[in-house]
């Protein structure tokens, strides 16, 4: 503003002092008056602005010299916030986060610290993962102890089994991808045969998971390092002699191919046989507690009617284990099949039909005693054992999905 006034002073001086040469025009006097008024207003508003600034000066000075938070206090506050971790969350919020993690995520989280390791190994977090992946082929409740002890009780593998064994460090093995240095399955002797030095070094390098936890069982199954009991449909890659049958086996998971190795027990003159590439849809949990070498007690004979779906035990000879074979209940030869006049369910004989065979095949039909059924048969036609009636649509659908493409002889 000062520069503006200084620049106007010469011009104002000329306007205010008449030149002695000749009289000025009338408009000059009018211009003098305009500039005089302008100068008056300019001075007035300049002093008004200076007065307002003087009134606000104390507050400006206070703001200028106000005490600011020290750098140390700011640093301390930042460090305090940085020290907060996921463990500072409420219990419910932390559980909700952990429940959203995948098995891999839980294992990675468990490797962060001891507190998270114990929390991530909780059964309630792994129950869903176990149910979603393994319930179709593995009964955790029935095999909890057996599954975790299998590695130490496993018999020496045959040459063929060693050739099929999964290579150490294969891609997808959880024991290498996940932080499992603290995973140690139980051994039969509980580790009592170890020397004190080995025991101390072991305890310092890792901590064992609870051997009866669901997490331990999940990791043992996923790693493929244990064999667990189950049943396999159409054994030996669907060999003609085993179509529409289901046999007991021991299975081991191969994460590279998302399939299983099936190890069938030796029978007769045959040694242990191993089948690879067994898909999920060919495996089921055994529906009964009966051993493959024991006769199943048939408790459904009085409830069988024509059209019912059944499974029956059958084995080639006394030395062989039983397999379960799919069939349906048929009508007696004296019945025309009319449901309004059928009395087959009142007869002492029950006709079982295996419609995958031609009508002329010796395997097409078999008659059993409704009241006093035991194992019967001979070395030519094999031996028929216990019967179980199928009530589940899923079980029936599983059998029907494996129906052979052509009728068998």
C-alpha angles and dihedrals in degrees: 000000000000091000089051092054093046091052091052098047097082091048092049091048091055092049093048096048116060117224115242094224102083140330116288123236120265094250089066091066090051091050090051090056092050093052092046091055091045090051091050093052092046093053092046096053092043092057090044091055092048091052093051091049091050091053092051095045097094093055091045091052091049091052091045095053098032115137110259124205109270121248089242092058092049091049092049091051092050091048090050091054092046091055091063113101139182088272088068089068119102114271094249093050092049092049091050090054094048092047089060093056124100120234089264091050092050092051092049091048090048089059093061100078144332094264093053092042092059092044095047090052093060115129094228090062094050099040092082093048091049092049095047097049110023109026091089093060108017132051104209096189094052097042103031096117096032095053095053094046096046096090093061095043096044114127121236110281121243122241092261092049091051090053089053095044116118113258117249111261096017118168110268096028106136092211088069103031097045128055096260099147085113094050113103121162118215118266125211094254093043090237094294093129093063121105118249091248094053091045094053094046090047094051091050094052099047144357121232121242117234102277093220096049123116090233092058091050093047093051092045091053095043093049091057092225096121134058117224130189121256140130128262126209118225095004124216095034094307098307110191091244091059104042114139092010134113124209135189116253144155114250136201124191123238109199093189092068098020089235139101144250111230118205113196118201118248118264133178110341092335121106126216109306123206125200121192132200095039107168126222094251091061094058132079139167111258107265093211136043092228117119118242089247096049130082114250115230108242107221098165103063096108090050098054119115132172110282095030117133117234145173120216131191115243134172133176096229141349091271093058126083120244122261125196115244126196122235145138134239111256137194126268118256089250092056122085092207096248105146092210092060100028116123098167091119089062094054123098091230124071121202115216117195129201102195095185086081126071117261090251095053119109088227094058099089141011131182121218133187112256096203104037109023117167133152109299137170141081141253091271101053098022129236126294118211139173126349132217125190117229115230101162119090089209092058092049091046091051091056094044092051089063096052110142118253092234135029115266126231 
